[in-house]
């Protein structure tokens, strides 16, 4: 699917307007012209300028707002897309009791097998991907991932 720049720019302009509206009520620091709303205001202003530039570019191109590729029109694509929220909900509800190291390879492997049709390769990628994510989040970024069933084994 390809979206016209005017659509993307319109989303950026809308988001920046919401941010500007939300931060206008932030308090300022005593005896200083800036406060907690200064940085979000600067970011929103830059975002709005970029969004307006995208809208201008999209309007000048005269391209359709959304173009859907032929491969996306089939029911198989919709079927694969329907699995995404299911896997997200499964992770949300099962991550604490089952744990990240046991749940993610199963979910990732199943998702890759559904989308690619190659279960053996999907299993290998799922295990290696989970190990890489575990190392990145648990050891490099120090984000505690749920261990679930492995809590007693690891600690």
N, C-alpha and C positions, 0 to 999 in steps of 0.2 A: 504494500500500500504506500502510495506517495501522497503527501499532503502539500498543498500550496503553501508558500512562505507566508501568505496573508493569514492563514489559519493559525500557524505556529506563532506568528507575531502578535495576533490578536490575543492568544492565550497569555503571552508574556506581558502584554499591556494590561490585561485584566488582572493578572497576579500582582503586578507592580502597583496598580491602583488600589487593590485590597491591602497590600502592605503599607502603602502611604496613608491610607485611611486608618489602619490599625495603630500605627506608631505616632500619629499626631497627638494622641492623648497621653503619651509617655511623659513623665516629669523631666524637668531639666535639673541639673545639679546647681546648688546654690552658688551664686557669683560666677557662673560659667555659662556660656551660650550653648553648650552641647550637653547631651545626656545619653541615656540608654537608647534613645530613638535615632541618634545621629547616624550610626553605621547602617542600620536597616534603611534609613531614608536615602543614603547615598547609593546603596545597592539597588534599591527600588527605582531610583531615578535613572541609573545606568541601564537597568533592565527595561525601563519604559522607552528610553531612546533606542535601544537595540530592537525592541519589539516594534516600534514605529517604523524603523528602517526595514524590518522584515515585511511589515504590512505594505509599505510603499513598493518594495521589490516584487511582492506577490501580485499586487494589483497591476503593476506595469507589465508583468509577464503574460497576462491574459490566459493563464493555464487553469484547468478545472480545479476546484477546491480539493477534491479527493479523487485519486485514481487507484482503483483496485486491480491488482495483477490477476491474470487468468488462473494461476495456481492457487490463489486464495479463495476462489469462488466455490470450490468443491466442498461436499459435506465432510470429507476426511479432515480437512483443515479445521473446520469448526469443531469436529470431534476432538482433535488434538488440543485445540485452544481451550476447550471445556475442562480439560484435566488440570490446567494451571491453578485455578482457584481451589480445586479439590486438594491438590498437593499442599497449597499454602495453608488451608484450614487443617489438614492432617498434621502438618508440622506444628501449628499453633497449639493444638490440643494434645499431641503426643510427645512433644519435645521434652517436657518435664518428666513424665513417668517413664518413657523409654530411653531418652537421652540422645544427645546430638550424634555421638559416634556410632550408635546402632541404627538410628532412624534415617539420617541423611543419606547414607549409601543406598538404602532400600528405596527411598523416595526418588533420589536422583537417578538411580539405575532404572527404576520403572519409568520415569519420565523420559529418559533418553531412549529406552527401548521402544516406547510408544511412538516417539517422534522420528526415530531413525530406522527402526525395524531391525536393528543389529544388537541382540541381547548380550552377546559375549563382549563385544567392544564396549557396550554401555556399562556393563558391570565393572570392567577394568577402569574406565574413566570415572565412574562413580566412587570407587574406592580411593583412587589417587586424588580425585578432586576433594573428597571429604578429608583426607589426610592433609592436603595443602591448606584447606580452610581451617582445620583444627590448629595447625601450626601457626597460621597467620593470626587468627583471633585469640587463641589461648596463650601463645607464647610471645608473639611479637607485639600485638596490641593489648594484651592482658585483659581481654574480655572474657568473663567467666561464662562458658557454655554449659548448658545443663548436661549432667552425666547420667541421670536417670538410674537405670539398672546397674550401671558401672560405678556408682558412687562408692559402694563398699569395696569394690575391687581395686580402684585407683587410690583411694584414701585409706 
